[in-house]
Amino acid sequence: MKRLFILCFNLLIYFCVANAQKSSFQQTAEKASADGNIAAARFNYIRAFEDFSDKGQMKQAVECAVKATALYYKENLYKEAFDLLRRTDQTIISNKQGSERSALQYYTSKERMQMYMKLRRSPNVMEHLAIMEEHAKACNDENIKNDLLYNKAICYYTFGQNSKGDAVFKEMASKLTASKEFDKVDQAYQTLIANGQKSGSANLVAQSYRSYIAWKDSANALKRADEIGALKKKIADNEASIAEKDSSLTTKMVVITGLAILSGILAVTLVVGAIVLLRFVLLSRKQKKTIKMANETNALKAKFISNISAQLNPTLQKLDKSSPEVQALLEFSAHVETLSELENSSSEEVELDDTQLLPFCENLMEQIRGKVKKNVTLTVNVPKMSANINKEYVSHILLHLLHNAAEYTPQDGKIELDFKKRSAHKFQFLVSNTGSIIPEEMHDDIFKPFLEIRDLTTGDGLGLPICKQMALKMNGDISIDPGFTKGTRFVLDLQA
């Protein structure tokens, strides 16, 4: 009982220490990523990177920066991804020297290589493989060297250089096999096969399976040799013990029977392993077909949404526009078209203008003054300064939030528009109002379109999703402040 208590206590301490090593930003990013909220995950990983950098914890900082980069190019935001890696390298150079710098820069170079892999730019991939090799030699880390071999093999297979891929992967597998690390080799092959399936490279999958089966045969032979050697040693030890103690023939038969049972168990294990491998191959084929069908369905859905306004408008224009229902349909069609245009142009850069913030914000607040309820106080807390912003998108977002605030703020309430500068290149616009609080479980869903069937005459629910897409296109984000308890506060994060 005492030992069990000590074991539980040690596990608790380990869990607490492991979580303590992660910042709150990193934990928030991981949760958002698990929930499928890529923009929020990316934003919090970048904040975690900055937080760790300020504390000098460069290993954790680089880890978070690399994860944020992967989330950028997952949505084809390659410019932002490369910019973040460039910024990460500058931070590494400023904080680390020697082998530590090389080890960290290996991972940023690896991320660039993976982006070029996705873009199918072979010369750039090979260039960064050479850079990764220089960093691996400089840091002299055996794990990084093995990782380099693994990535080399993937690159060679991906671009059809099968002989080179076989040679490199064979080198890595031989190193691990020689040290009896069979599980790591098996895991490496499984990962290589999964990457081939994920990238849709039939050549990589086929070559990986051939190499995997050949290695499996040799590994099984080594395992059997080891097991047979162990069994022989055990037999010798038992015979020596029997001879030494002058055991009876019955004792010898018991030992032999036990060894026969062990051999039978080994044979059954090998058969089960073969069955599991066959099931894995069949399941992989089924998953590949399912993924293909899902991609085709998503492509058709995207095409339908992008064309829906063009299909509806000719008919709607012939109807009575004075009817509330027709007007609601026209507004819904326009919103769908706007949302589709924003999603289709998400990778395009937006123009920024140097804007005096105080008159800009006061003008926005004046536009809702006649729409608020009795005795509602309107306040603008903005310094006399300028900032580079896209006036069209920022105006649209803030006006939408202010109109919502005017609608939901009760008599004698307050509506505030604030501006806060967080760093040299980061700032926020905040729209707050007193009144009812949006439940926390709805904070993410209100920014997602088409989640529920609505009466269009009371609103189509696309206002906030459009604001979200505009914020993302400006390399920013919009969210609800969960710590504001006097009503509701929306936060628009932007970068200069």
C-alpha positions, 0 to 999 in steps of 0.5 A: 500500500505504501509503495502504491501511494509513493508511485501515485505521488511521483506520477502527480509530481511529474504531471505537475512539472510537465504542465508547469514547463508550458506557458498559459499561451502554449496550453491555450494554443494546444487546446485551440488546435485540438478543437480545430480552431487553427487561427486561435491556435496559431495566434497563441503559439506566436504569443508563447514564442514571444513569451519564452523568448523574453524569458530566454527559454529558446528551446520552448520558444522555437518549438512554439514558433515551428508549430505556428509556422506549420499552422500558417502553411496548413492554410497556404499562408506561406509568406507569413510562415516564412516571415515567422521563421525569419524572425525566429532565426534572428531571435536564435542568433541574438540569444544562442551561440555554438552548438545550441544555436545550430541545434535550434536552427536545424528545426527552423531549416527543417520547417522551411524544407517541409514547406518547399516539399509541399510546394514541390520545389525540389531545388529549394528542398535539396538546398535546405537539406544541405543546410540541415546537414551543416547544423546537424554536424555543428551541434553533434546531436545523435537524435538530430543526425537520425532525424536528418537521415529520416528527412533525407529519405522522405525527400529522395522518395518524394522526388523519385530518387528511390536509390538515394532514399533506400541508401539513406533510410537503410543507413538509419535503419541499420544504426537503430537495428544494430543497437536493437532499437527495433521499435524505433525503426518500426515506428520510423517506417510507419511514419514514412508510410503515413507521410506518403499516404498523407502527401498522396505519393503512391511512389513513396508509399509503395517504396516504403512498403517494399523497404519495410517488408524487407527490413521486417524479415531481417529484423524478425531473423535477428529477433529469432536469433536473439530469442534462440540464443536466449533459449539456448543459454537458458537450456544450458543453464538448466542442464548445468543446474540439473547436472549439478543437483543430480535432478531427476528425468522428470525435472528435465521433462518439465524444463523441456515442456516449458521451452516447447510452450515458449516456442509455441507462444513465439510462433503464435506471436509471429502469426498474430503480427502478420495478421495485424500487418495485413489488416493495417495495409487494408485499412490504409487503402480504405482510409486513402479512398475515404480521404479522396472522397472527402476532398472531392466533397469539400471542393464541390461545397466550396464551388457551390458557396462561391457561386450561390450569390450569382445564382440567386441574385437574378431571381431576387432582383425580379421580386418586390424589394420592399418586402422584408423577406426579399430584402433579407434574402438580398442581404443574405446573398450579399453576405455570402458573396462577401464571405466567399470573396474573403475566403478565396482571397485570404492569401492576398496582402491588404493595403495599410494606410497611416491613420489618425486614430482618435478622429477615426474612432470618434467618427465611428462612434458618432454613427451609432449615437442615434441608435442607442437606448435612453441614457446610454453613455458612449466613450472613446478611449483612444490616444492622439497617435497614428497607426498603419491599418486597412481603414475599410476592414477595420471600419467594417469590423468596428462598426459591426461591433458597435451596432451590435453593442447599440442593439444589446446595451440596455438603458443607462448602460455604457459602450466603450471603444478603446485602443491599446498598443501591446508592443512595437508592432502589435495593437488592439481595438476593444469594443465593450458594452454593459448588459448580458454576457455571451456564454463562454461555450459560444465564444468560438461558434459565433464566428463560424458561419452556417451552424444553424438554420435561422429566420433571415428576417431577424439576421443571417448570423454572417456578420461576425464570421465576415469580421473574423475573415477580415481580421485573419486577412489582415494577419490578425484575429478577433475574439471575445475577452473571457475575463470581462464580466460586466457585459461583453468585450470584443478584442480585435488584435492587429499587427503593424 
